[in-house]
């Protein structure tokens, strides 16, 4: 997963996030074969409605999923997580009887919270960019 800057409007950005979604009550939703594959299919459907959303990684354990997402700055991370949860949880529950039984009488399959961390550009890369940008601004790029 190389670093690729994206452009949008008047901004250039690199916004990658590691997101962990945990199932409610840590129930083992992804223990059955086909569950994660179906989740992946649903995730790609979300992406079809939000084409600027990048899915750079997707893996799971029995009770949670790990996602590496590229989210443009015009969307908040919390909004994108909410959209993913809403568009996967209900459909997962409808598709798999064992999930319906695990969450009988409850709305969704996801815990209320989530974990997020940023995947960033190294400090040295940023320093080089800022240094180079200053030279470009003052016309010194041709000489340096």
N, C-alpha and C positions, 0 to 999 in steps of 0.2 A: 504494500500500500504506500506508494510514493506520495510526496507532497505536491499537490497541484492547487495553485491558487485559482479561485473562481471569480467571475465578475458578475456584478448585478447593479444596474443603475449606475450610480456614481461611486460604488465601492468595490474593493477587491478584498476577498476574504478567504480564510481557511478555518472553517468551524467544524471540527470533528469531535465526536463525543462517544464515550463508552457508557452505555446505558444498561442497567440490569433491572429487569422486571421480575418481580417475585410473585408467585401464586399466593392467593389468599390462604391463610392458615398453613402455608408451606406444603400444601397438598401436592402429591406427585402426579401432576397433570401430564407431564411429558414422559412418563414411564412406558406408555403404550406405543407400539410402532405406528407410524403414520401421524401422530399428534404434532410433532415438530415440523414434519413436511407440510402438513395442512396450515400450521401457523405461518410458515414461510410463504405459502401461496397467498394467504391473507395479507401478509406484509407487502408482497408485491402488488396486490390490489390497492393498498393504501398508496404506494408509490405511484401507481398509475394516475391517481387523483392529485398527487403532489409531486410532479416530475422533477422538481429541484431537490427533493429529498434523496440523499444517497444512502444506500444500504451497502456498507463496505465490509460488514461482518455480521454473522448470525450463528449463534451456537446455543446449546442448552445443557442443563442438567435436569434431573427429574422435577425440580420445583422452581426453576427460574430460567430465564433466557438472557443471554448476553448479546447486545447489539453494538455495532460500531456504525454510527450514523453521521452523515454530513448534513447539517441543517443550516440553510441559509439564514443570515441575520434577520431577515424580515419575519421569521417565525421564532417564537420562544421555544426553548427546550420543553418546558412544561406543556405547552399547547401541542407539540408534536407527540409527546409521550401520551397525552390524553387521547389524541386522535388514534394512535396505534392501539392503545388499550381498548377503546370503544369499538374499533373496527375488527378486533380479533377475538376478544373475550366472549361476546355473545354468540358469535358464529362457531367458536370452538365448542361451546356448551351445547349448541344445537346439533352439531355434527356427531359428537361422541356421547353415548349413553352413560359411560362411566363418569364423565365430567358432570353431566346432569345430576347423577347420584351424589357425587362429591359435594356439589354446591346446591343441593335441594333447598329451596326457599330463600336463596340469596341471588342477588342480581348478577354479579360478575365473577370472574375467576382470578382477577388480579388484586393484589394487595393495594391499599390506597397509595402507598409511597413508591419511590423508585430510587435507584442510585445512579448518579451521573458524575463522570469526571471528564475533563477535557483532554484531548490528544493535541499537543501543540507543536509549535515550531521551536526549535532550540534557541536559547538566548544568543548564542554566537551567530546564528543565521539572522536573527532580528537585528543585531548590532551591525552586521555587514550590510543589510538592506538599508538601515537608517543612514549609515555612512555613505553608501553609494547614492542614495536618494538625495542627500545633501549636495553631493558633487554634481548630480544631474540638474538639480535646481539652480546651481550657480554656474552651469555651463562647463564644469571642469571634467566631465565624463570623457570628453575627447582626449584629455591629457593624462588620464589616470588609469 
